[in-house]
Amino acid sequence: MKKGNQALRIALATVVIVGTIAYLALSGVEANKSYYVTISELHGMGNTAYTRHLRVAGNVAPGTIEHSGTTAQFVLVENDNRLKVDYKGTEPPPDTFKDNAQALAIGTYGRDGVFHATQLQAKCASKYAPKPGETPTMSPAATATKTTATLNPPATR
């Protein structure tokens, strides 16, 4: 009889532990989930926009950046849609965060009509693009690789 009770206790403890782990895993995934939306989609979401963790991308409107330490306020634009963003993060905005740069703000949308970002990513594609009328050039490393490949063609059998 004791062996039956002990097996029942072990089975019950196993079910409780596995259930707890499953609950924590599912609630953790749900808490860290963020939805990618455009500015126009954000404006059309209604009340659900205020309850979700979101990622919103757009171009930084020229002349709207106000930056101080690890905070920044700016406006994202997508076509004719505008979104005011208030960034308060643990790190300052990246070096590529400038006027007309593409930016991705991660955070929540407030009822005040401002997107409250806790993370910010930016890229400036024009930094690497050739100037108008200029042909693209390869980096010295890529040129060296191409030259080596041309000088040493693969051996044929």
N, C-alpha and C positions, 0 to 999 in steps of 0.2 A: 504494500500500500504506500509506503514511503517513496519508493521509486516512481510511482505514478504521480504523486504530488510534486516531486522534484522535477519531473519532466514537464508537467503542466506549468510550473513556475518559470522554468527556463524558456518554454515556448511563449508564455505571456510576456516575459521580459524582452525576448527577441522581437516580438510583434510591436511592443511599445517603442523600442529603440529604432527599429526600421521605420515605423510610422513617423517618429519625431524627425529623423534624418530626411525622409521624403518631404515632410511639411516644410522644414527649413530650406531645403533645396528649391522647392517650388516657390516659396515666398521670396527667396533671395533673387531668383531669376525674374520674377514679376516686378520687384522693386527696382532692379537695374535695367529694365527694358526701356528703351526710348524709341519713339516713332520719328522717322524722317518725314518732314512735310515741307512744302514750299510755302512762301509767305501768303500766297492766295489761298492755299488749302487751309492754312492756319486761321485766316480770317473767316473762312466758311465752316469751321468746325463747331461753332456754337459753344455751349457750356462744357463739352468734353475737352476743349483746348485748355481749360483751367485745371484739369485733374490729371493730366498726363505729363510725363517727362518727355521732352521733345528735342529734336535736332532740326534747326532751320538754317538754310543756306541762302546766300545772296551776295551782292556786291556792296562794298562799303561806299556809301554816298560821300562824295568829295566834300571836305570842309566840316564834317559832322563829328569827327573824332575828338573827344575830350578825355585825355589819358592822365592818370596820376597813380603811380606805383602799380599795385596789382588790380586796379579798377579802371574801367573805361566805359564811356557812354558813346554810342554811335548809332547810325541809322543804316539798316540793310535795305537794299532795293532789289526788286525783281520785276522787270517790265515797269508797270505803273504802280506797283504795290510797294509800300514802305512799312518798315517795322523798326520801332525804336528799341534798342537793346541796352540793357544795363548789365555790364559784366563785373562780377566780383569774384575773383578767383584766388588761388593760392600762388599763382605765378603771374608775372606781367604778360601782356599780350605779346605774341611772337614778333620777331623782327620784320616779317613779311606783312604784318598787319598795317596797311597804309590805305590811303584813298584809292578807290577803284579795285582794291584787291578782293578776291573771292574769299568769303569767310563762312565758317560753320559755327553757329552758336548752339551750345547744348545747355538746356535748363528747363525752366517752366515759364508759362505765359501767365501774367498776372491780370487781374480784373481791371487794373489801371491802364491796360492797353500796352504795357511795356513787357518785353521779353527779358526775364531775369536769368542771365547765363552764369553758369559756374565753370564752364570750360569754353575755350575759344581756340579755333584752328583757322589758320589763314594761309593762302598761297597766292603768289603773284606770278601768273603765267607769263606776263609780259617781260619779266626779268630774264627769262630764258629764250624768248622768241626773237628771231632776227628783226632788225629794224626794217621799215618799209624800203623796198628796192634792194635789200641785201640778201645774199644767198646764205642758207644755213651752213655753218662750218662744224666740223667734228672737233672734239677735244683732242689735245695732243696724245692722250692715252689711247683713244679710239683710233687715231691716225697711225700710231705706232703698231697697234694690233693689226690693222689692215695691211700695213707695209710688210710686217713680218709674215703674215699669211700669204701675201703675194710673192715674197722672195722664197718662201719655203712651202711650195705646194705639197699636198699630201702625196705620199708615195703610192705608186700603182703596183699591183701584183700581177 
